[in-house]
């Protein structure tokens, strides 16, 4: 029998034997230490099998984890991914936020009926379960916040939050050519009026600990939906996917133009990759970003009324190479992440 630890750190294994007559031996205890991952899971992979997966909230407020099969489709019978309700939550995932090598979930939800909205980090247990208070390991949810209250652009709610990957990378703060900070995934917040880029968090969950957020969009924020396509243009940095309702549902990929993402919302740095993606035809979408493991951008998108989730595979400036059905079980889903 092969046993795989579900988290890094100290492990205790209890073993006993049973003979054919049903007699049990004394229990032996073995203490050992499991190392963490040698490299993080790939972008979008929630369970370590090398395929992009999907989190989604259904019509009852249940968070599900859908496993990708590596060909753009999803396995049937999703597994509940939390032991709490996700009514009124916005979700997103891209990158390892707590340093264990697994992709984690970030959620925005109101604090009670009339309270402010708060950002929460839900660690992934390595199998796609978004922990709030897992019993094993150091997998408790923690709050993402800011030191300066003026930098809180989600307290009154937001149109969307987006974990985009690490835009700026590890920082060289003293100019000696060596990185002085760890690499952290970054977060984009669309508050409905403005779009802000936050440069990751420190160990205490502060998103403005090293740098203040920067404004990357100040027009039409109430009519756009964002996605995290990864490095679409091959410059080694994550890009930003934008659907604009104002243009009839055009899809554009924006590259930052600068190493730290400044200029990420500049129309001079964008490529159109799709059209007719309005909410009337595509209610929800998310970037896989690579559902079929060939290194080219893929998108998952729902269709109006049918409950179908489709894969728009191998997106280039000419649009997708193919469109296939990923699942027929997405009727009533309210959020993808």
Steps between C-alpha positions, in 0.01 A plus 500: 500500500626845406417793728555858386516778765251776430719780638865574567655480846495250789291187440395222737403158365325242718533136390361170626448157344200265502540125457256267325318434828438873544752549781658842507859579587617787716506837324837638390555869439741636238596866493644642179528829311360566153674758288299757306474510123826552315315730260150653513207343322442641151267795453140389543583154644320445831589138578853449371419271207638746243161596353318831537196478728209727587326631811138608464207607717165345410147638538481379862819676605707179507864521396599211270833388364492373144797288388646560156581200285783663305305522174284803577214301656406457865433176685139433600379517860686796651609475860382755763802715575401662829300441815352852503250686285614732224191715448591852381868408461731592214784253445827479309811286494843528347823437684623377836417756770631319810821339376402132497510460120123464452270743320278674755156662486434869572144602585320830556184490709292734714555484875142436608192651345609864509868473586799592284634259241814312601763310302589150614775258403382138508800263482473204264567171680669363188192323370284801416326542837487871590563497874322726744597303811652169391584269787842393379799708410522877510201551272284772650353787303666837555402852409664702224499864600691828471703713738368828359117515505513720188629198308193289578304501173274204581339590833183621327491199271652447157395401153783247484821380665768326294811312610716569195835338583822678591528815289809657655690192618750508784614860566854638518440777755861614544618477139774245559371262235371245752132455591410628847143371511331173427283460193131548584185466291326828432133602513284721279191664650228655284289709737255594224657840435873433505726200447791458742809278496632381838854362516449194718501482879750474781493223762225685686270520198556870430459571129668843523795404722770562238315708240176689473251367246514664157207613288487307171148592384278802558241487221231243431585286805129437556473325164805273488578147617860398562693176457853375574641353175856453623780610268315539171766699310809309615679781684525302824234699689129437564255689281140611555191382312216754467146455370333831417122527488535849354644353179245219465700244692846534347779306669843660528824388662698788653870476573653736751769654284705536821652229721287600801168507316465876485312569180318168519174668399649708218312442169831545317606165645209276411409228251145407407442124523120473495170671425132448582583401858228710661331386820185420302687219322782423746381563857818372672852429383844439642845431360615142561768621397619179327233229521650266238867523600640632173616840626233706319227705670167325562179648641206339680164673445134431579218540249166663562228267629658167402713422803788425266859593564710522185874504445628756251831335425829642374411867485706727278428838341291306246274359771478141629624206300209285620197511730400189694258417781679475834191414705120514482452549875544875552137613509451774758868548582556849635879527509809337347849541631 
